[in-house]
Amino acid sequence: MNLHLKDKVVVITGAAKGMGRAISLSFADEGARLVLTARDRDALEAVAAEARDKGVDVIVQTCDVTQTDEAQALAAAALDAFGQIDVLVNVAGGSGPIGKTGWETTQPEFDDIVQLNMTGPFNTMRAVLPGMIERKSGKIVNVGGTFGMRGRAGRMAYSASKWGLRGITKSMAIEAGPHGINVNCVAPGMVDGDRFRKKVCANMATALGITIEEAMRRHAEDYALKRVSTDTDVAQACLFLASDVSRQITGVDLPVDGGFAML
């Protein structure tokens, strides 16, 4: 299926590693022109080089999305380079404290993850929406999480931040819809990678006195399909919601979790 993303201008936050890298390269495979941003310039340049090897135009802009002025500068750089922004994919985010109850979580820990997972996407959406509204066209894909659809013990701060992102997504979808703009949320479950193995599984392994491999198997058992999602699974969902194939879909949460959020 041709998703008609060739030459679309796609801004991707958190593009340097993990899901962000996979999503960036998937859009490159579709021939999109990319604006890649994160805080780690060296890691960004490495992903940009991979994307350019696929024959697409790429610019790199470091950005702390929690800072309004930096988000505005990101949008300005994209417009200066390509003249328009067709798609925004908000990947930048964090996991917050793991294994702490709500009453053990400190206010700085709570504030930090809310700033990153809610204020960051809010800032970038505000930065790109005026241009999309003027053109009567645009796609925004926020990367949330299934813990924002189901509560999770030991992940209160993260869960709260992703619930909040869902609210931002749905309200913005209603507001931007009359301007021809779709706003949706991809909600990954656990995604295999360094953060999952070295932080989430390692934490469980330590707490339960088991191996990291056993912790991974226990997580997989939570899912109907009995497997943990990959970066590519998430990337494919983002491509779908960024394309005109999903033209009549807005304000939705699309779980990519092997059947966890529905259980």
N, C-alpha and C positions, 0 to 999 in steps of 0.2 A: 504494500500500500504506500502510495506517495503522500507523505504528510504535508507537502508543499511548504516546507520550512527553508528551502534554499534561498539564500540571500536575505532572510529575515534577520533583523538586528536583535540579538538576545543578550540581555544583561544578566549575569549570573553571579550572585554573591556567595562567599564561602567556597570559591572555585578551586582552591589550591590543593585540597586533599580529599580523600575518601569519596563520599557521595558527590561532593562538588566537582571533583575531577571527573568522575564517571559521567555525570550529567553534562559537563562541558564537552567532553569528547563525543558523547552521543549526539549532541547538537552539531558538532563539527562534522560528524558522519553524514548528517542530513544537509550539509552545505550552508549552515547558518553563519552569519557574521557575528563574531563574539566580542563582548565586553566583559572581561574577567576581573573579578575583584576579590580581595581578601586582605589580611594584614601582613602576610608573609610574602614579600616581593619575590624572593628567590624561588619559592615553591610555585608561585603564580607563573613566573617566567618559564618554568619547566613544563607546566601544563600548556601554556601558550605555544611553546615550541612543538609539542605533540600535536596540537590542533592545527598549526600552520603546515605541518607535514601532511595533513589531509587536504591541503589546498584551500583553506579558508582564511579570510581576513580576521585578525585578532588584535585588540588593544588590551593593555593591562593597566589597571588603576588601583593602587592600594587604597583601602578605605576601611575605617572603623564605622560600621553601619549604625552604631549607637549614637554617633555624632551627627547632628542635623546638617551641619555645614559640609561634612565629608560626603554625605549621601547626595546632597545637592551638587557637589563638585563631580561626583560620579556620573550623574545624569547629564551634566553639562559636557563632560568629556565624551560621552557616548554620542550626544547630538553633534558635537563639533566634528567627530570622526566620521559619522555615518548619516547625519541629518535626521534621524528618527530612531525611536525605540519601539519595536514591535512586541517584544516579550521581556518580562522580568521574572526571573526565577530566584526566589529567596531561599537559599540553602544555609547561609551563615547562621550558626546557632551553637548551643552548648548543652551539656547534660546536667549541669548543676551538681549539688551534693548527692552522693549515692549512699544508700544504707542508713540515712538519718531520718528519724521521725520528724513530723512537723514541728514538735516542740524542741527538738534538738537543733533544728536548722536556725542559723543566725540570720539576723536581718540583712547584713551585707551579702550573705550567700543568696538569700531570696532576691534581694534587689538586683544583684549582678545577673542572675539568669533571666529575670523578667526584662531587664534592660536589653539583653542580647536577643532573646527569643521573641519579644513583643515589640519593644521600641525600635529595634533594628529594622524589621520588615515594615513597620509603620513609617519610618523615615524614608526608606527607599521607595515605597509606594507613593508617598506624597511627592517625591522628587520626579517620578516618571509619569504620574497620572495627568498633569496638565497637558503634556504633549500628546498623550494618547487621546485625551478628551478632544483636543483640537482636531485630531485626525479621524475621530470617530471609530477608532480601532485599537485593539490591544489585548494582550493576554498576560495575566499575572498568575503565577503558580507559587504558592507558599509551601514550604516543606515543614509540616508539623510532626505529629507522632501519635501513635495509638494510645499512649499514656495520657494524651489530651482528649481521649474519648472514653477511657476507663481510668479510674483512679489506680494508683499503685503505691503500696506501702514502701517507704524508704525513698520515694521519688516525688514527694509533695511539691517541691519548688518547681521542678521540671514539668510535672503534670499541670500545675497551675499556669505556667507560662504558655504551654501548648494549648490548653483550653482557651486562654486569652487570645492566642493567634487565630483560633477558629472563629471567635467572635469578631475579630478585625476582618477576617476574610469574608464572613457572611454579610456584615454590614456594608463593607466596601463593594461587594458584589451587587447589592441592591442599589447603592448609590451610583455605581459606575455603569450598570447595565443599560440605562437609557442612552449612554454614549457609545454603545457597541463594544464594551469592554467586558471580558470574562475574568472573574477572579475565583480561583479554586485553591484547594489545599490537598496535597498528597500527604498521607499519614503513614510513614513507615513504622513497622514494628522494629524489633531488633534487627540490625543490619550487620552482617559479618564484616569484620575489618578490625583495624588496630584498636579503636575505641571500645568496641564490643568485647574483643578478646582480652585486652590488657587492662581494661578498667571494669567493665560490667561483670564479665565472667571471672576475672581475677578476684573481685570483691566477693562474689558468691563462693568461690572456691575457698577463700580464706575463712569466711564466716562458717561454712559447713564442713570444712576439713576434707574437701574433695579436690580432684584435679580440675584444671581449666577445661580439659576435654569433656569431663563429666558435667561440668557446669553448662557447657554449650549444649550437650544432649538434653539436659533438663529444660533449658530454654526452648529448644525445638519441640519438646513434648507439650508445650503450652499451645501449640498451633495445630489447626485442623490438618494441614498438609505435612506436619512433622518435619519441617525444615525451616531454617532461618533465611530471611531474605538476603539478597545481594545488592550491591550498589547498582548493578545493571537493571535489576527489577524496578528500583526506584526511578532510575533514569528513563526507562521506557514509559512509565506512568507520566512523568513530566513532559515527555515528547507528545504524548497523546493530548494532555490538557493544554499544551501550547499550540496545538495545531487546529486547523479548521475542521478536522474530523469531530472535534468536541464542541462545535460552534453553538450548540444549544444546551450546553452544560455550564452552569455557573453556581457559585455558592456551595459547592459540595465538598465533603471530606472523602477522599478516595483512599481507603486503607490498602497498604501494600505490605501484608503481614502474615500471609499464609493461613489466614483464618483465625485471628486472635481477638480482634475488637468485636467480632460478632458472637463470640462464645459467651 
